[in-house]
Amino acid sequence: MARTLKKNERLVCVGQTALRDPDGTPLQSVPMYIIVRADDVDHETNMSIGESGLIDNITEVLAGKFRQYVNEAGLK
């Protein structure tokens, strides 16, 4: 479905997907977008405000797990 974005809307890429041929062969990846209000987009990163917060949270969790791995492995 095609439509024109309104002045207060922006597209944000939320992932990629690849369809398959009937024989199961993967086709080329295609980006997936959602339409969000322009006010909800960080114009430097082109991410929605919610995505930025989520990435910050995931970063904290992964950094903590890596720190735990380093400490337990004695790699200090």
PDB file as gemmi writes it, atoms N, CA and C in Angstrom:
CRYST1    1.000    1.000    1.000  90.00  90.00  90.00 P 1                      
ATOM      1  N   MET A   1       0.850  -1.174   0.000  1.00  0.00           N  
ATOM      2  CA  MET A   1       0.000   0.000   0.000  1.00  0.00           C  
ATOM      3  C   MET A   1       0.896   1.238   0.000  1.00  0.00           C  
ATOM      4  N   ALA A   2       0.682   2.112  -0.901  1.00  0.00           N  
ATOM      5  CA  ALA A   2       1.468   3.343  -0.978  1.00  0.00           C  
ATOM      6  C   ALA A   2       0.615   4.507  -0.511  1.00  0.00           C  
ATOM      7  N   ARG A   3       1.258   5.404   0.199  1.00  0.00           N  
ATOM      8  CA  ARG A   3       0.582   6.641   0.578  1.00  0.00           C  
ATOM      9  C   ARG A   3       1.623   7.704   0.824  1.00  0.00           C  
ATOM     10  N   THR A   4       1.230   8.946   0.752  1.00  0.00           N  
ATOM     11  CA  THR A   4       2.128  10.072   0.963  1.00  0.00           C  
ATOM     12  C   THR A   4       2.185  10.380   2.455  1.00  0.00           C  
ATOM     13  N   LEU A   5       3.405  10.624   2.959  1.00  0.00           N  
ATOM     14  CA  LEU A   5       3.546  10.991   4.370  1.00  0.00           C  
ATOM     15  C   LEU A   5       3.017  12.402   4.599  1.00  0.00           C  
ATOM     16  N   LYS A   6       2.400  12.586   5.755  1.00  0.00           N  
ATOM     17  CA  LYS A   6       1.963  13.928   6.152  1.00  0.00           C  
ATOM     18  C   LYS A   6       3.179  14.702   6.643  1.00  0.00           C  
ATOM     19  N   LYS A   7       3.043  16.015   6.775  1.00  0.00           N  
ATOM     20  CA  LYS A   7       4.181  16.853   7.192  1.00  0.00           C  
ATOM     21  C   LYS A   7       4.714  16.460   8.562  1.00  0.00           C  
ATOM     22  N   ASN A   8       3.855  15.948   9.429  1.00  0.00           N  
ATOM     23  CA  ASN A   8       4.291  15.616  10.791  1.00  0.00           C  
ATOM     24  C   ASN A   8       4.647  14.135  10.942  1.00  0.00           C  
ATOM     25  N   GLU A   9       4.867  13.420   9.839  1.00  0.00           N  
ATOM     26  CA  GLU A   9       5.195  12.002   9.892  1.00  0.00           C  
ATOM     27  C   GLU A   9       6.577  11.721   9.308  1.00  0.00           C  
ATOM     28  N   ARG A  10       7.219  10.681   9.827  1.00  0.00           N  
ATOM     29  CA  ARG A  10       8.517  10.230   9.331  1.00  0.00           C  
ATOM     30  C   ARG A  10       8.513   8.707   9.269  1.00  0.00           C  
ATOM     31  N   LEU A  11       9.370   8.164   8.414  1.00  0.00           N  
ATOM     32  CA  LEU A  11       9.567   6.717   8.359  1.00  0.00           C  
ATOM     33  C   LEU A  11      10.763   6.345   9.221  1.00  0.00           C  
ATOM     34  N   VAL A  12      10.625   5.285   9.996  1.00  0.00           N  
ATOM     35  CA  VAL A  12      11.724   4.770  10.814  1.00  0.00           C  
ATOM     36  C   VAL A  12      11.891   3.297  10.475  1.00  0.00           C  
ATOM     37  N   CYS A  13      13.104   2.897  10.109  1.00  0.00           N  
ATOM     38  CA  CYS A  13      13.392   1.505   9.783  1.00  0.00           C  
ATOM     39  C   CYS A  13      13.428   0.699  11.084  1.00  0.00           C  
ATOM     40  N   VAL A  14      12.618  -0.354  11.154  1.00  0.00           N  
ATOM     41  CA  VAL A  14      12.541  -1.166  12.365  1.00  0.00           C  
ATOM     42  C   VAL A  14      13.106  -2.567  12.190  1.00  0.00           C  
ATOM     43  N   GLY A  15      13.596  -2.868  11.002  1.00  0.00           N  
ATOM     44  CA  GLY A  15      14.177  -4.191  10.791  1.00  0.00           C  
ATOM     45  C   GLY A  15      14.258  -4.532   9.320  1.00  0.00           C  
ATOM     46  N   GLN A  16      14.609  -5.772   9.069  1.00  0.00           N  
ATOM     47  CA  GLN A  16      14.694  -6.268   7.697  1.00  0.00           C  
ATOM     48  C   GLN A  16      14.049  -7.643   7.661  1.00  0.00           C  
ATOM     49  N   THR A  17      13.531  -7.984   6.514  1.00  0.00           N  
ATOM     50  CA  THR A  17      12.954  -9.308   6.333  1.00  0.00           C  
ATOM     51  C   THR A  17      13.304  -9.809   4.941  1.00  0.00           C  
ATOM     52  N   ALA A  18      13.321 -11.104   4.778  1.00  0.00           N  
ATOM     53  CA  ALA A  18      13.562 -11.699   3.460  1.00  0.00           C  
ATOM     54  C   ALA A  18      12.458 -12.707   3.192  1.00  0.00           C  
ATOM     55  N   LEU A  19      11.807 -12.553   2.073  1.00  0.00           N  
ATOM     56  CA  LEU A  19      10.798 -13.518   1.658  1.00  0.00           C  
ATOM     57  C   LEU A  19      11.502 -14.694   1.006  1.00  0.00           C  
ATOM     58  N   ARG A  20      10.730 -15.704   0.642  1.00  0.00           N  
ATOM     59  CA  ARG A  20      11.302 -16.879  -0.011  1.00  0.00           C  
ATOM     60  C   ARG A  20      10.546 -17.185  -1.292  1.00  0.00           C  
ATOM     61  N   ASP A  21      11.296 -17.723  -2.263  1.00  0.00           N  
ATOM     62  CA  ASP A  21      10.685 -18.239  -3.481  1.00  0.00           C  
ATOM     63  C   ASP A  21       9.840 -19.454  -3.106  1.00  0.00           C  
ATOM     64  N   PRO A  22       8.932 -19.869  -3.992  1.00  0.00           N  
ATOM     65  CA  PRO A  22       8.137 -21.073  -3.707  1.00  0.00           C  
ATOM     66  C   PRO A  22       8.987 -22.317  -3.431  1.00  0.00           C  
ATOM     67  N   ASP A  23      10.208 -22.369  -3.975  1.00  0.00           N  
ATOM     68  CA  ASP A  23      11.076 -23.527  -3.715  1.00  0.00           C  
ATOM     69  C   ASP A  23      11.866 -23.395  -2.415  1.00  0.00           C  
ATOM     70  N   GLY A  24      11.664 -22.291  -1.689  1.00  0.00           N  
ATOM     71  CA  GLY A  24      12.339 -22.099  -0.403  1.00  0.00           C  
ATOM     72  C   GLY A  24      13.602 -21.276  -0.463  1.00  0.00           C  
ATOM     73  N   THR A  25      14.038 -20.886  -1.649  1.00  0.00           N  
ATOM     74  CA  THR A  25      15.242 -20.080  -1.801  1.00  0.00           C  
ATOM     75  C   THR A  25      14.988 -18.670  -1.258  1.00  0.00           C  
ATOM     76  N   PRO A  26      15.871 -18.169  -0.359  1.00  0.00           N  
ATOM     77  CA  PRO A  26      15.661 -16.819   0.174  1.00  0.00           C  
ATOM     78  C   PRO A  26      15.809 -15.757  -0.922  1.00  0.00           C  
ATOM     79  N   LEU A  27      14.970 -14.747  -0.860  1.00  0.00           N  
ATOM     80  CA  LEU A  27      15.060 -13.606  -1.753  1.00  0.00           C  
ATOM     81  C   LEU A  27      15.853 -12.505  -1.063  1.00  0.00           C  
ATOM     82  N   GLN A  28      16.093 -11.420  -1.762  1.00  0.00           N  
ATOM     83  CA  GLN A  28      16.854 -10.301  -1.206  1.00  0.00           C  
ATOM     84  C   GLN A  28      16.132  -9.701   0.011  1.00  0.00           C  
ATOM     85  N   SER A  29      16.907  -9.268   1.008  1.00  0.00           N  
ATOM     86  CA  SER A  29      16.338  -8.636   2.196  1.00  0.00           C  
ATOM     87  C   SER A  29      15.674  -7.319   1.832  1.00  0.00           C  
ATOM     88  N   VAL A  30      14.604  -7.025   2.560  1.00  0.00           N  
ATOM     89  CA  VAL A  30      13.839  -5.804   2.333  1.00  0.00           C  
ATOM     90  C   VAL A  30      13.669  -5.098   3.678  1.00  0.00           C  
ATOM     91  N   PRO A  31      13.987  -3.787   3.746  1.00  0.00           N  
ATOM     92  CA  PRO A  31      13.796  -3.075   5.006  1.00  0.00           C  
ATOM     93  C   PRO A  31      12.310  -2.912   5.330  1.00  0.00           C  
ATOM     94  N   MET A  32      11.996  -2.908   6.633  1.00  0.00           N  
ATOM     95  CA  MET A  32      10.624  -2.685   7.095  1.00  0.00           C  
ATOM     96  C   MET A  32      10.586  -1.342   7.819  1.00  0.00           C  
ATOM     97  N   TYR A  33       9.586  -0.557   7.537  1.00  0.00           N  
ATOM     98  CA  TYR A  33       9.452   0.769   8.117  1.00  0.00           C  
ATOM     99  C   TYR A  33       8.125   0.906   8.835  1.00  0.00           C  
ATOM    100  N   ILE A  34       8.111   1.783   9.827  1.00  0.00           N  
ATOM    101  CA  ILE A  34       6.859   2.206  10.441  1.00  0.00           C  
ATOM    102  C   ILE A  34       6.761   3.714  10.300  1.00  0.00           C  
ATOM    103  N   ILE A  35       5.553   4.209  10.348  1.00  0.00           N  
ATOM    104  CA  ILE A  35       5.320   5.646  10.278  1.00  0.00           C  
ATOM    105  C   ILE A  35       5.143   6.151  11.704  1.00  0.00           C  
ATOM    106  N   VAL A  36       5.927   7.151  12.069  1.00  0.00           N  
ATOM    107  CA  VAL A  36       5.833   7.748  13.402  1.00  0.00           C  
ATOM    108  C   VAL A  36       5.703   9.262  13.271  1.00  0.00           C  
ATOM    109  N   ARG A  37       5.255   9.879  14.340  1.00  0.00           N  
ATOM    110  CA  ARG A  37       5.187  11.343  14.350  1.00  0.00           C  
ATOM    111  C   ARG A  37       6.603  11.900  14.305  1.00  0.00           C  
ATOM    112  N   ALA A  38       6.788  12.970  13.586  1.00  0.00           N  
ATOM    113  CA  ALA A  38       8.120  13.579  13.455  1.00  0.00           C  
ATOM    114  C   ALA A  38       8.676  13.968  14.818  1.00  0.00           C  
ATOM    115  N   ASP A  39       7.808  14.351  15.746  1.00  0.00           N  
ATOM    116  CA  ASP A  39       8.252  14.744  17.089  1.00  0.00           C  
ATOM    117  C   ASP A  39       8.843  13.577  17.867  1.00  0.00           C  
ATOM    118  N   ASP A  40       8.518  12.348  17.461  1.00  0.00           N  
ATOM    119  CA  ASP A  40       8.992  11.158  18.164  1.00  0.00           C  
ATOM    120  C   ASP A  40      10.270  10.585  17.576  1.00  0.00           C  
ATOM    121  N   VAL A  41      10.915  11.308  16.656  1.00  0.00           N  
ATOM    122  CA  VAL A  41      12.121  10.818  15.996  1.00  0.00           C  
ATOM    123  C   VAL A  41      13.321  11.664  16.409  1.00  0.00           C  
ATOM    124  N   ASP A  42      14.397  10.985  16.798  1.00  0.00           N  
ATOM    125  CA  ASP A  42      15.668  11.661  17.042  1.00  0.00           C  
ATOM    126  C   ASP A  42      16.308  11.861  15.672  1.00  0.00           C  
ATOM    127  N   HIS A  43      16.441  13.095  15.243  1.00  0.00           N  
ATOM    128  CA  HIS A  43      16.884  13.370  13.879  1.00  0.00           C  
ATOM    129  C   HIS A  43      18.367  13.068  13.648  1.00  0.00           C  
ATOM    130  N   GLU A  44      19.154  12.913  14.697  1.00  0.00           N  
ATOM    131  CA  GLU A  44      20.561  12.535  14.530  1.00  0.00           C  
ATOM    132  C   GLU A  44      20.699  11.050  14.222  1.00  0.00           C  
ATOM    133  N   THR A  45      19.927  10.212  14.916  1.00  0.00           N  
ATOM    134  CA  THR A  45      20.039   8.768  14.749  1.00  0.00           C  
ATOM    135  C   THR A  45      18.946   8.187  13.856  1.00  0.00           C  
ATOM    136  N   ASN A  46      17.911   8.963  13.606  1.00  0.00           N  
ATOM    137  CA  ASN A  46      16.735   8.533  12.843  1.00  0.00           C  
ATOM    138  C   ASN A  46      16.025   7.360  13.526  1.00  0.00           C  
ATOM    139  N   MET A  47      16.119   7.312  14.859  1.00  0.00           N  
ATOM    140  CA  MET A  47      15.406   6.300  15.633  1.00  0.00           C  
ATOM    141  C   MET A  47      14.277   6.973  16.386  1.00  0.00           C  
ATOM    142  N   SER A  48      13.243   6.190  16.700  1.00  0.00           N  
ATOM    143  CA  SER A  48      12.176   6.735  17.521  1.00  0.00           C  
ATOM    144  C   SER A  48      12.683   6.887  18.952  1.00  0.00           C  
ATOM    145  N   ILE A  49      12.037   7.737  19.709  1.00  0.00           N  
ATOM    146  CA  ILE A  49      12.438   7.969  21.100  1.00  0.00           C  
ATOM    147  C   ILE A  49      12.396   6.656  21.884  1.00  0.00           C  
ATOM    148  N   GLY A  50      11.379   5.825  21.632  1.00  0.00           N  
ATOM    149  CA  GLY A  50      11.276   4.527  22.308  1.00  0.00           C  
ATOM    150  C   GLY A  50      12.443   3.608  21.989  1.00  0.00           C  
ATOM    151  N   GLU A  51      12.890   3.609  20.740  1.00  0.00           N  
ATOM    152  CA  GLU A  51      14.029   2.773  20.348  1.00  0.00           C  
ATOM    153  C   GLU A  51      15.294   3.220  21.064  1.00  0.00           C  
ATOM    154  N   SER A  52      15.504   4.528  21.161  1.00  0.00           N  
ATOM    155  CA  SER A  52      16.699   5.041  21.837  1.00  0.00           C  
ATOM    156  C   SER A  52      16.741   4.559  23.275  1.00  0.00           C  
ATOM    157  N   GLY A  53      15.613   4.634  23.966  1.00  0.00           N  
ATOM    158  CA  GLY A  53      15.547   4.167  25.354  1.00  0.00           C  
ATOM    159  C   GLY A  53      15.800   2.679  25.461  1.00  0.00           C  
ATOM    160  N   LEU A  54      15.240   1.916  24.539  1.00  0.00           N  
ATOM    161  CA  LEU A  54      15.425   0.473  24.537  1.00  0.00           C  
ATOM    162  C   LEU A  54      16.888   0.112  24.320  1.00  0.00           C  
ATOM    163  N   ILE A  55      17.544   0.785  23.397  1.00  0.00           N  
ATOM    164  CA  ILE A  55      18.956   0.519  23.127  1.00  0.00           C  
ATOM    165  C   ILE A  55      19.809   0.849  24.348  1.00  0.00           C  
ATOM    166  N   ASP A  56      19.484   1.945  25.034  1.00  0.00           N  
ATOM    167  CA  ASP A  56      20.206   2.278  26.264  1.00  0.00           C  
ATOM    168  C   ASP A  56      20.055   1.163  27.293  1.00  0.00           C  
ATOM    169  N   ASN A  57      18.828   0.644  27.456  1.00  0.00           N  
ATOM    170  CA  ASN A  57      18.584  -0.423  28.428  1.00  0.00           C  
ATOM    171  C   ASN A  57      19.322  -1.698  28.053  1.00  0.00           C  
ATOM    172  N   ILE A  58      19.269  -2.070  26.778  1.00  0.00           N  
ATOM    173  CA  ILE A  58      19.953  -3.287  26.329  1.00  0.00           C  
ATOM    174  C   ILE A  58      21.458  -3.148  26.514  1.00  0.00           C  
ATOM    175  N   THR A  59      21.983  -1.963  26.223  1.00  0.00           N  
ATOM    176  CA  THR A  59      23.416  -1.717  26.390  1.00  0.00           C  
ATOM    177  C   THR A  59      23.838  -1.926  27.832  1.00  0.00           C  
ATOM    178  N   GLU A  60      23.043  -1.428  28.777  1.00  0.00           N  
ATOM    179  CA  GLU A  60      23.361  -1.607  30.196  1.00  0.00           C  
ATOM    180  C   GLU A  60      23.376  -3.083  30.570  1.00  0.00           C  
ATOM    181  N   VAL A  61      22.376  -3.832  30.114  1.00  0.00           N  
ATOM    182  CA  VAL A  61      22.293  -5.266  30.435  1.00  0.00           C  
ATOM    183  C   VAL A  61      23.481  -6.016  29.843  1.00  0.00           C  
ATOM    184  N   LEU A  62      23.782  -5.782  28.569  1.00  0.00           N  
ATOM    185  CA  LEU A  62      24.884  -6.503  27.922  1.00  0.00           C  
ATOM    186  C   LEU A  62      26.237  -6.124  28.526  1.00  0.00           C  
ATOM    187  N   ALA A  63      26.425  -4.855  28.868  1.00  0.00           N  
ATOM    188  CA  ALA A  63      27.680  -4.442  29.502  1.00  0.00           C  
ATOM    189  C   ALA A  63      27.837  -5.123  30.856  1.00  0.00           C  
ATOM    190  N   GLY A  64      26.750  -5.233  31.601  1.00  0.00           N  
ATOM    191  CA  GLY A  64      26.800  -5.913  32.899  1.00  0.00           C  
ATOM    192  C   GLY A  64      27.151  -7.388  32.747  1.00  0.00           C  
ATOM    193  N   LYS A  65      26.552  -8.041  31.751  1.00  0.00           N  
ATOM    194  CA  LYS A  65      26.849  -9.459  31.516  1.00  0.00           C  
ATOM    195  C   LYS A  65      28.301  -9.651  31.083  1.00  0.00           C  
ATOM    196  N   PHE A  66      28.808  -8.759  30.242  1.00  0.00           N  
ATOM    197  CA  PHE A  66      30.198  -8.867  29.807  1.00  0.00           C  
ATOM    198  C   PHE A  66      31.143  -8.642  30.989  1.00  0.00           C  
ATOM    199  N   ARG A  67      30.804  -7.669  31.828  1.00  0.00           N  
ATOM    200  CA  ARG A  67      31.611  -7.404  33.030  1.00  0.00           C  
ATOM    201  C   ARG A  67      31.644  -8.645  33.921  1.00  0.00           C  
ATOM    202  N   GLN A  68      30.485  -9.308  34.086  1.00  0.00           N  
ATOM    203  CA  GLN A  68      30.398 -10.520  34.880  1.00  0.00           C  
ATOM    204  C   GLN A  68      31.266 -11.626  34.265  1.00  0.00           C  
ATOM    205  N   TYR A  69      31.230 -11.772  32.955  1.00  0.00           N  
ATOM    206  CA  TYR A  69      32.048 -12.777  32.267  1.00  0.00           C  
ATOM    207  C   TYR A  69      33.530 -12.519  32.497  1.00  0.00           C  
ATOM    208  N   VAL A  70      33.949 -11.266  32.353  1.00  0.00           N  
ATOM    209  CA  VAL A  70      35.363 -10.908  32.530  1.00  0.00           C  
ATOM    210  C   VAL A  70      35.796 -11.205  33.960  1.00  0.00           C  
ATOM    211  N   ASN A  71      34.966 -10.844  34.924  1.00  0.00           N  
ATOM    212  CA  ASN A  71      35.321 -11.078  36.332  1.00  0.00           C  
ATOM    213  C   ASN A  71      35.408 -12.568  36.653  1.00  0.00           C  
ATOM    214  N   GLU A  72      34.443 -13.343  36.165  1.00  0.00           N  
ATOM    215  CA  GLU A  72      34.432 -14.778  36.464  1.00  0.00           C  
ATOM    216  C   GLU A  72      35.550 -15.528  35.743  1.00  0.00           C  
ATOM    217  N   ALA A  73      35.955 -15.046  34.590  1.00  0.00           N  
ATOM    218  CA  ALA A  73      37.018 -15.699  33.830  1.00  0.00           C  
ATOM    219  C   ALA A  73      38.418 -15.253  34.293  1.00  0.00           C  
ATOM    220  N   GLY A  74      38.451 -14.282  35.201  1.00  0.00           N  
ATOM    221  CA  GLY A  74      39.733 -13.790  35.686  1.00  0.00           C  
ATOM    222  C   GLY A  74      40.525 -13.047  34.642  1.00  0.00           C  
ATOM    223  N   LEU A  75      39.852 -12.334  33.771  1.00  0.00           N  
ATOM    224  CA  LEU A  75      40.524 -11.632  32.671  1.00  0.00           C  
ATOM    225  C   LEU A  75      40.874 -10.192  33.002  1.00  0.00           C  
ATOM    226  N   LYS A  76      40.749  -9.794  34.248  1.00  0.00           N  
ATOM    227  CA  LYS A  76      41.054  -8.408  34.627  1.00  0.00           C  
ATOM    228  C   LYS A  76      42.453  -8.039  34.322  1.00  0.00           C  
TER     229      LYS A  76                                                      
END                                                                             
